């Protein structure tokens, strides 16, 4: 396991690095122009910039997903790779 050393005044402590999930990068280059135009129109109606609108919507989608996942885990349905039944 990789570790990093914190450099404080006391003796150095070993802090394990968090495992980060693999993510797909979303960039303007792989989003069609008609989608970008629609986002710009919606953002303008809300008096927001494109990036502000996208950040807000992504936060909403992630929160919704996390709530569904937490509900599934609390009911014993598992949450993807975090548990649940194994397929055979």
Secondary structure, DSSP 8 states (H G I E B T S, - for coil): --EEEE--SSS-EEEE-----------GGGS-HHHHHHHHHHHHHTT--HHHHHHHHHHHHHHHHHHHHHHHHHTTS--GGGSS----
